[in-house]
Structure formats: C-alpha cells, structure tokens
Amino acid sequence: MTGSSKTPSTPSPTPSRGPLDGIVVLDLTRILAGPYMTQLLGDYGAEIIKVERPGLGDDTRRWGPPFVKDAEGRDTTESAYYLCANRNKRSIAMDFSTPEGAETIRRLATRADVLVENFRPGSLAKYGLDHESLKALNPRLVYCSITGWGQTGPNREKPGYDLMAQGFGGIMSLTGAPDGEPMKVGVAVADVVCGLYAATAILAALRHRDRTGEGQHIDIALVDTQVAWLINAGLYYLVSGEEPPRLGNAHPNIVPYQVFSCADGHVIIAVGNDSQFDRFCRFIRHEDLARDPRFATNAARVRNRERLVSIIAEALAPLKRDEIVAGLAAIGVPAGPVNRLADVFASDQVAARGMKITMPHPLAGSGKVTLIGNPVKFSATPVTYRHPPPLCGEHTWQVLEEFGLADAAKNHPGHQEGKERGGQ
C-alpha cells in the first residue's frame, strides 16, 4: 500500500493490477454520490478505506427492504441499496467527532492520495478534517468535497438530495407525460452523474499532483452537475429562449423517436433520417407517408408530430414486440424493446459483457450476493472485484495495523472483537 508521500511507481504490467493500483482513497462519504464514485475508483484498483460511524455505518445500510437474506431467509442488516455502491472497499468504524477519532483520521490522511467527503460546507473544520487543515499535513492530498449546492452561493447551507437536485436543476421539468406532472428519473441519476464527474475530476487532479507534487481541493455539487448534463435540452432553451416541451418518451427534434405500445408490451422506434423513415413506412404498410409533404422530411414530421404519431401507433398496436424489432432490424431501421429488469439481467448481452456478477458475502444465506458489474473494459489493466461490500467496521483493526496505527485501534469501540476476527 502506498500513499501520496511516496514517489509514484511505474505502472505494473501485470494484468491483475488495476490502473489505480497503489492509490489510497480515504472515503468519508455516505449515501450514493460519494460511495458510487469511490466504488468506481476501487474497481480500477485503488485502495478504498471507508470510514463509518461505529454501530451505525452508512445510512443506506438501513434503506430497505429489500435486505440480504440469511440462511433462514430472514432479513440481515445489509440492504440492496448499500450493496449497489460499496464493493472493493474496506470499512473502518471511527468516530471522528472525538479527539482520538479525528486524530486517527488525520494520521490516515497523511498516507492517503485522495480524501472524499460529503458533509455540509465547513462542518469538518471543527475536527481539523477540512481541506486547509489536512493540506498542511499532506500537501499532495487531493481533497474532494461533494455537496448538494457547492461550497459557495446562497444555497450552500441547504441539504442536498438527489430529488431536490433533479427539481432545481430542471431535468424534472423535461421528464414525464406532456399532460402529467414533472417526473424524476427512476434512479438517483443526479447522485450517480455527480459521482462520475467527481471521479474524472479526481483522476485529473492526481495527474496534476503527479506532475507538480501539488494536491488541491475539488468542490463539486449535485446541482451544478445536474445543470451540466442538461446538454442539448439546456442549449435548446439558451439558444431559443423557449422552454423545451415535455414530450414523455418522444424526442423534441426527431420524429418518430419514441415508445409505442404493441400487442405484448412496448417498443422503441428511433428513425434518425429520411431514408430510414421511407423503409419504416413500408414495414408498417403506409408507403404513402414517406411521399406526403407533411411527413417526407424530419422537419416536416416534427411540425406534424401529433398526426403522424397517431397513424404509427395504430399500425403498430396489433403487432408483437419481437416481430417489430426483428422486422425493422432486417431493413436497417433502429428499434428495440422496453425491457423489464428481469429481461435485462436474463439477457445474453448482459451475460456476455459481465454486467451481472456474484461476490461472497458473510451474511447471505447462499454465501454470496449478486451485483451489477463495472461497464469499463480495459485491455491491459482489467477491472477486478477484490472486496465484497464490507460490514460496518469489518476491517478497522486490519487497516489501522497496516497503516502503522495499531495503537489507535484501542480507542474505538469493539477493537478487541475486531482483533479477534483478525480484521477480516
């Protein structure tokens, strides 16, 4: 294990070692944005030390059901939500609101390359765990603060939640049926995308650190990143001065490009150009539509969206999903199914790409848990799955001993039990 005080080593040619092998990340985050990001760095080979409150741990451990089932089929203390973002980490239980706990974290920070936290702006200063305090101890430290609203601005003191970020940042105004209420995305996507931005920022800061020896503070906010990924919808407004219409599953600039009902479910039709539209019209036996000036070009189809969509909906309604998808694939028109999660995780594609994995888990009755795999495929330094999502404080004694801080383990609750378990 190496820390930021050591000269960066030459990357190992051994395929089993990830591209971030040797990077130590001290993870003070909880919930989703931070843990999801540190899990990603852990998948890439970084050593992630997850710091949790003794006896409580990450809030998401209790965010269920569903929970992992034991051998008798009873709920354990580990939720599915917690499992989704916490593999490839070791957990230490440490109360840094105490002088002893804070001192232990400071000592760990002197050996770390990265520290990530998601507390309210300024709240860690009273423990000497803010950026300025730790910079004085470790100038090479990359310190990343993830908050709802950022370290500055009139809303900096407000709590940050994914739903609030989706609402404030505008994505909900674009999502949902045209005549329905604004709708959040079905997963906590503001948290997830914020975590992805944070991961790339940390990698960039490590590159700068390795070139200059200088760490830095990264200030990243859920709302900022939510605004950033408005992308074309945001530019629609900035260029036109008009609010993009809420179109449900339709596209504001392409028609037909949306979900349609069919005899046994739903199907996506994604016609991207006029030649595809011509072939699509032949498939639904409405060749005349491609020659109709109201629909012959994409711009015309957008202007006459309502009429065209009703014709297509009527034509597709009696057909079966697989018949539509296969028939359009044969003539080069993009189409696809709207899968339920059972379809997703049973698919040959997910299996072929390693997107469903299993890892051992001490509380699971089967002895293992099923997780979602990492989507990145490195040719030389593949992703590895080394640690299952840890129990709260499972590795306290082990980690402190490895860092030369075995004396500090005596100051945390349950240290004797951890020592007896061997820190495993």
C-alpha positions in Angstrom: 0.0 0.0 0.0 1.4 3.4 -1.0 0.4 6.9 -0.1 0.8 10.3 -1.5 4.1 10.9 0.3 5.8 8.3 -1.9 7.1 8.7 -5.4 4.6 7.3 -7.9 5.6 3.9 -9.0 5.9 2.7 -12.6 2.6 1.1 -13.6 2.7 -2.7 -13.3 2.5 -4.7 -16.5 0.7 -7.4 -14.5 -2.9 -7.5 -15.9 -4.4 -8.3 -12.4 -3.3 -4.9 -11.0 -5.7 -2.1 -11.9 -4.7 1.2 -13.3 -5.1 2.9 -9.9 -3.2 0.2 -8.0 -1.2 2.0 -5.2 -3.6 4.9 -4.9 -5.1 5.2 -1.4 -8.5 6.8 -1.0 -9.9 7.8 2.4 -13.7 7.7 1.9 -15.7 9.8 4.4 -18.8 9.8 2.2 -22.2 8.1 2.7 -25.5 7.6 0.7 -24.8 7.4 -3.1 -22.9 10.1 -5.0 -19.6 9.6 -3.0 -19.8 5.9 -2.4 -20.7 5.2 -6.0 -17.7 7.2 -7.1 -15.3 5.6 -4.7 -16.6 2.1 -5.7 -15.6 3.1 -9.3 -12.1 4.0 -8.2 -11.9 0.8 -6.2 -12.9 -1.2 -9.3 -10.0 0.5 -11.0 -7.6 -0.8 -8.4 -7.5 1.9 -5.8 -7.4 1.0 -2.1 -10.6 2.5 -0.6 -10.8 2.9 3.1 -14.5 3.6 4.0 -14.9 5.5 7.3 -18.2 4.7 9.1 -19.9 5.7 12.3 -19.4 2.9 14.9 -22.6 0.9 15.4 -24.5 2.8 12.6 -22.4 2.9 9.5 -23.5 4.3 6.1 -27.2 5.4 6.3 -28.0 3.3 3.3 -27.3 0.1 5.2 -30.9 0.5 6.6 -32.5 1.7 3.4 -34.7 -1.3 2.7 -36.3 -3.6 2.1 -35.0 -5.5 0.3 -32.2 -6.7 2.5 -29.8 -9.6 2.1 -31.4 -12.8 3.4 -29.6 -15.1 5.8 -29.6 -18.9 5.7 -33.1 -19.0 7.3 -34.5 -16.5 4.9 -34.6 -13.6 7.4 -33.6 -10.1 6.7 -30.0 -9.1 7.7 -28.7 -5.6 8.3 -27.4 -5.2 4.8 -29.7 -3.5 2.2 -29.7 -3.9 -1.5 -29.2 -0.1 -1.7 -26.0 -0.3 0.3 -24.7 -3.2 -1.7 -25.0 -1.2 -5.0 -22.2 1.2 -4.3 -19.8 -0.3 -1.8 -17.7 -3.1 -3.2 -13.9 -3.0 -3.4 -13.7 -1.2 -0.1 -12.6 -2.0 3.4 -14.6 -0.5 6.3 -13.3 1.1 9.5 -15.5 2.2 12.3 -14.3 5.5 13.6 -16.0 8.4 15.5 -14.1 11.4 14.3 -16.3 13.7 16.5 -14.0 12.6 19.3 -10.4 14.0 19.6 -9.0 10.5 19.3 -11.1 9.6 16.2 -10.3 12.8 14.5 -6.6 12.4 15.2 -6.7 8.9 13.7 -8.3 10.2 10.5 -5.7 12.9 10.3 -2.9 10.3 10.6 -4.6 8.2 7.9 -4.8 11.3 5.7 -1.1 11.8 5.8 -0.8 8.4 4.0 -3.6 8.9 1.5 -3.6 10.2 -2.0 -7.3 11.2 -2.0 -9.8 12.1 0.6 -13.5 12.4 -0.3 -16.2 13.8 2.0 -19.8 14.9 1.6 -20.6 16.9 4.7 -22.1 20.3 4.9 -19.6 23.1 3.8 -17.3 23.9 6.7 -18.6 21.3 9.1 -15.4 19.3 9.2 -13.2 22.2 10.2 -14.1 21.9 13.9 -12.5 18.4 13.8 -9.4 19.6 11.9 -10.5 17.5 8.9 -11.2 20.3 6.4 -9.0 20.8 3.3 -6.8 23.5 4.8 -6.0 21.6 7.9 -5.2 18.4 6.0 -3.3 20.3 3.3 -0.9 21.4 6.0 -0.2 17.8 6.9 -0.2 16.4 3.4 0.3 19.0 0.6 0.0 16.2 -2.0 -3.5 15.3 -0.9 -6.4 15.5 -3.4 -9.4 16.5 -1.3 -12.8 16.2 -2.9 -15.9 17.8 -1.3 -19.3 16.6 -2.7 -22.3 18.6 -1.6 -25.8 19.4 -2.8 -25.1 23.1 -3.7 -21.3 23.6 -3.5 -19.0 25.5 -1.1 -20.3 28.9 -2.3 -23.5 30.5 -3.3 -26.7 31.5 -1.5 -27.9 27.8 -1.2 -24.6 26.4 0.2 -26.1 25.6 3.6 -29.1 23.7 2.2 -29.2 19.9 2.5 -28.5 18.1 -0.8 -30.7 15.3 -2.0 -31.0 13.8 -5.5 -34.7 14.6 -5.8 -34.0 18.3 -4.9 -31.2 18.5 -7.4 -33.4 17.0 -10.1 -36.1 19.5 -9.3 -33.9 22.6 -9.0 -31.7 21.6 -12.0 -34.5 21.4 -14.4 -34.5 17.8 -15.5 -37.8 17.1 -13.9 -39.5 19.8 -16.0 -38.4 17.9 -19.1 -39.4 14.4 -17.8 -42.9 12.9 -17.8 -46.0 12.9 -20.0 -47.0 16.2 -21.7 -50.2 16.4 -19.7 -48.8 14.9 -16.5 -46.8 16.2 -13.5 -43.0 16.7 -13.7 -41.3 13.4 -13.1 -38.0 12.4 -11.6 -35.8 9.8 -13.3 -36.4 6.3 -11.9 -32.9 6.0 -10.3 -31.0 8.7 -8.4 -29.3 9.9 -11.5 -28.2 13.3 -10.2 -26.2 11.4 -7.5 -24.8 9.0 -10.0 -23.7 11.6 -12.5 -22.2 13.8 -9.8 -20.2 10.8 -8.7 -19.0 10.2 -12.3 -17.9 13.9 -12.6 -16.2 13.6 -9.2 -14.2 10.5 -10.4 -13.0 12.2 -13.5 -12.1 15.3 -11.5 -10.1 13.3 -9.0 -8.2 11.5 -11.8 -7.3 14.9 -13.4 -6.2 16.2 -10.0 -4.0 13.1 -9.5 -2.4 13.7 -12.9 -1.7 17.3 -11.8 -0.3 16.1 -8.5 2.0 13.6 -10.1 3.4 16.3 -12.4 3.8 19.0 -9.8 3.6 17.4 -6.4 0.7 19.6 -5.5 -2.7 18.4 -4.3 -5.8 20.5 -4.5 -9.4 20.9 -3.3 -12.2 19.8 -5.6 -15.6 21.4 -5.0 -18.4 19.5 -6.7 -22.1 19.9 -6.3 -25.2 17.8 -7.2 -27.0 20.8 -8.6 -24.0 22.0 -10.7 -23.5 18.6 -12.3 -27.3 18.3 -12.8 -27.3 21.6 -14.7 -24.2 20.5 -16.7 -26.0 17.4 -18.1 -29.0 19.2 -19.4 -26.9 19.1 -22.5 -29.0 19.6 -25.7 -32.1 20.5 -23.7 -30.3 23.2 -21.9 -29.0 24.6 -25.2 -32.5 24.4 -26.7 -33.5 27.0 -24.1 -30.3 29.1 -24.2 -30.4 29.3 -28.0 -34.2 29.8 -28.5 -35.2 31.4 -25.2 -38.1 28.9 -25.1 -38.7 26.1 -22.6 -38.3 22.7 -24.3 -41.7 20.9 -24.3 -42.2 17.9 -22.1 -42.8 15.1 -24.5 -42.7 12.0 -22.4 -40.8 9.4 -24.3 -40.7 11.4 -27.5 -37.8 13.5 -28.9 -38.1 17.2 -29.3 -36.2 17.3 -32.6 -36.7 13.9 -34.2 -40.0 12.1 -35.2 -40.7 9.2 -34.9 -38.3 8.7 -32.0 -40.2 7.4 -29.0 -42.0 4.5 -27.3 -45.1 2.9 -28.9 -47.5 0.3 -27.5 -47.7 -3.1 -29.2 -49.7 -6.3 -28.7 -47.4 -7.7 -26.0 -45.7 -4.7 -24.4 -43.8 -1.6 -25.7 -41.3 -1.0 -28.4 -38.9 1.9 -29.2 -38.8 3.3 -32.7 -35.8 5.5 -33.4 -36.0 6.8 -37.0 -32.9 9.0 -37.5 -33.2 10.1 -41.1 -35.5 10.3 -44.1 -34.3 7.1 -45.8 -34.9 5.1 -42.6 -38.4 6.7 -42.5 -39.1 5.5 -46.0 -38.2 1.9 -45.1 -40.2 2.2 -41.8 -43.3 3.3 -43.7 -43.0 0.2 -46.0 -42.7 -2.0 -42.9 -46.0 -0.6 -41.4 -47.6 -0.7 -44.9 -48.0 3.0 -45.1 -45.7 3.7 -48.0 -47.7 6.9 -48.8 -46.4 8.6 -45.6 -42.9 8.9 -47.0 -44.2 10.8 -50.0 -46.6 13.0 -48.1 -45.1 16.5 -47.8 -46.4 16.7 -44.2 -44.0 13.9 -43.3 -41.4 13.5 -46.0 -38.7 15.3 -44.1 -37.8 15.2 -40.4 -38.5 19.0 -40.0 -42.0 18.4 -41.5 -42.5 15.4 -39.2 -41.6 17.4 -36.2 -44.2 20.1 -37.2 -46.9 17.4 -37.8 -45.9 15.2 -34.9 -49.3 14.6 -33.5 -51.0 13.3 -36.7 -48.0 11.1 -37.7 -47.7 9.5 -34.3 -51.3 8.6 -34.2 -51.0 6.8 -37.5 -47.9 4.9 -36.4 -49.5 4.0 -33.1 -52.5 2.5 -34.8 -50.3 0.5 -37.2 -48.0 -1.0 -34.5 -50.7 -1.8 -31.9 -51.6 -5.2 -33.3 -48.0 -6.4 -33.9 -45.9 -8.2 -31.4 -42.7 -6.7 -29.9 -40.2 -9.2 -31.2 -41.9 -9.2 -34.7 -41.4 -5.4 -34.8 -37.8 -5.4 -33.6 -36.7 -8.2 -35.8 -38.5 -6.9 -38.9 -37.1 -3.4 -38.6 -33.6 -4.7 -37.8 -33.7 -6.6 -41.1 -34.2 -3.4 -43.1 -31.8 -1.2 -41.1 -34.3 0.8 -39.0 -33.4 1.2 -35.4 -35.9 -0.4 -33.0 -35.7 -2.0 -29.6 -37.6 -3.5 -26.7 -38.6 -1.8 -23.5 -37.3 -4.4 -21.1 -38.3 -5.1 -17.5 -35.3 -5.7 -15.2 -36.0 -9.4 -15.3 -35.4 -9.2 -19.1 -32.3 -7.1 -18.7 -30.5 -9.4 -16.2 -31.6 -12.6 -18.1 -30.2 -11.3 -21.4 -27.3 -12.9 -23.3 -25.9 -9.4 -23.8 -25.6 -8.7 -20.1 -24.0 -12.1 -19.5 -21.6 -11.6 -22.4 -20.5 -8.2 -21.1 -20.1 -9.3 -17.5 -22.7 -6.9 -16.2 -24.1 -9.3 -13.6 -21.5 -10.6 -11.1 -21.5 -12.5 -7.8 -19.3 -11.9 -4.8 -19.0 -13.8 -1.5 -20.8 -12.2 1.5 -20.7 -13.4 5.1 -24.4 -12.6 5.9 -26.0 -14.0 2.8 -27.7 -17.4 3.2 -26.3 -18.5 -0.1 -22.8 -17.3 0.8 -22.8 -14.7 -2.0 -24.6 -11.7 -3.3 -25.4 -10.7 -6.9 -24.2 -7.2 -8.0 -24.1 -5.1 -11.1 -20.7 -5.3 -12.9 -18.4 -2.4 -13.9 -19.0 -1.4 -17.5 -15.4 -0.4 -18.4 -13.3 -2.9 -20.3 -9.5 -2.2 -20.1 -7.3 -4.2 -22.4 -4.2 -4.2 -20.1 -5.5 -3.5 -16.6 -8.9 -5.1 -16.3 -11.3 -4.2 -13.5 -11.1 -6.6 -10.5 -13.6 -7.4 -7.8 -11.5 -7.9 -4.7 -13.7 -7.0 -1.7 -17.4 -7.5 -1.3 -19.4 -4.6 0.2 -18.0 -4.7 3.8 -19.7 -5.0 7.1 -19.6 -1.8 9.2 -16.1 -1.6 10.8 -15.2 -5.0 9.4 -11.6 -4.0 8.7 -10.8 -1.5 11.4 -8.1 -3.4 13.2 -6.6 -4.7 9.9 -6.4 -1.3 8.2 -5.0 0.6 11.3 -2.4 -2.1 11.8 -1.3 -1.9 8.1 -1.0 1.9 8.4 1.1 1.6 11.5 -1.7 2.9 13.7 -2.5 -0.2 15.8 -2.3 2.0 18.9 -5.3 4.0 17.6 -7.4 0.8 17.3 -7.6 0.7 21.1 -9.6 4.0 21.1 -12.5 2.7 19.0 -15.5 0.6 20.2 -15.2 -3.1 19.6 -11.5 -3.1 18.9 -10.9 -6.3 20.7 -13.6 -8.1 18.7 -12.0 -6.8 15.5 -8.6 -8.0 16.6 -10.0 -11.4 17.5 -11.5 -11.7 14.0 -8.1 -10.8 12.6 -9.6 -7.8 10.9 -11.3 -9.9 8.3 
